[in-house]
Amino acid sequence: MMSGRPIVPLIEYDDASDVVRAVYDDIMATRKVDWINNFWKVLAHDPAHLKRTWETLRDVMAPGALDPLTKELIYIAVSATNGCEYCTFSHTASARAKGMSEAQLMELLAVVGMANETNRLANALRPPVDAAFEPKG
């Protein structure tokens, strides 16, 4: 597990600039919560980056062709594969809030593990892509 202190101090709501507070307010309103998680508090050292990252995340994670739980499951899979403890915990909590069961989490992680194993084998062995897998145009 990752431990220790953040690279930069957390910027709390009361200490934030007006620009950062506006982003924090949007995060809380969108998520229907009364707190800001630590990822945003460290990113707030660069208000433009904070705003851009939040707005993109908000838009990407909004309901669309994929439902919100599916998007959270994908986020967990990528976060686990990338070794991002913070994002794995954060998006697992979010997926649980959207109805993910422990059985779904364990099955997801089994698929992630299998995909990582077979991806590495395919990358090492370099089989040509089968014609049947090519898009039909």
N, C-alpha and C positions, 0 to 999 in steps of 0.2 A: 504494500500500500504506500501511496505517496504520503509523505508527512513533512512536517516542518512549516516554515513560514512562506508566505507568498513572496515573489520577487519584488513586488511593489506593494505599498500599503493599500488596504481596502478603502475605497471612498464611500463613506456612509452618506445617506440621504441628506442629513443636516449639514454636511460639509461640502456637498456637491454644488457645482455651478448651475445656473439656470438651464443651460443646454442639457447637462447630465440629468438634472431633476426631471426635465420634460421626458427624457427617454425612460427614466425609472418609472415615472407616472404611467407611461404607455405600457411598459412591461407589466406593472401591477394591474392595470385595467384589462389588458388583453388576457392575462392569466387568471384574473379574478382572485388575486392574493394581496396581502398587505405587507409584503417584504420583498427584498431584492436579493437574489442569490449572489454568492461571492464571485462567480465568473464575471458578471457585469460590473461588480465593484472594482475589480482590478483593471478591466478593460476601460473603465471610465477615465483613466489617466490620459486617454486620447479620445476626447469627446466625439470627433468626427468618425473615428473607427468604431466606437461604441454604437453610435447612431446607425451607421451603415450595416454593421453586423446584426444588430437587433432587427432592423427593418427587413433585411434579407431573410433572417431566420423566421421572423413572424410570418412573412409571406410564403416561404417554402413549407412551413409546418402547418399552414392553414388547411382546412379541408379542401380537397380537390378530387382528382381522379383516384387518389389513394386516401383512405380514411385516416384520421389522426392516429389511431392505434398502430396501424401498419407503418406509418411514418416513424413513430417512436421505436418500433421494433427494428426498422432499418437503421435508425440512429444508434441503437444499442449494438447492433451487429458491427457497424463500422467502428464505433468507439472501442468495443472489445478487441477488434482486430488491430486497431491502431495503438492499443495499450493506454488509452486515455481513461484513467480511473475516474476523474471528475465527471466526464461526460457519460461514462457507463453508469455511475451511480445516479446522476441527475436524470437521465432519460429512462432508467429503470423505474425510478420513482414516478416519473410522469406517465410511463406506460401502465404501471400499477393503478394509478389514479384513473386511467382510461379503461380499466377493466382487465388488464393482463393478469393471467393466473401464473402460479409458480410452474405449473406443467408447461405452459406456453413459453415461459422464460427458459426453462431447461431444454425444451425442444429447439428453440431458437439457437441457444448456445451450442447444441449438438450439431445443427446445420452449419453454424459459423465455423466450428472446429473442422467439420468434414470439408467444407468449401476451402478453408485455408490449406488443409492437407492436399486435396486434389489439385488446387491451383499451383501449389509448389511442385507437385509431381509433373503436371502438364508443362509448367515453365521450364523445368529441368530436362524433360524428355522431348519437348518441342514437337509433338505430333501435329501434322497439318490439320487445319480445320476441315471437318467433313462437309462435303457439298450440301448435304441435307440440312446443315445448320446455317447456311448462307441465306440472307434475305432474298425473297423472290421479288424481282423487280419487273 
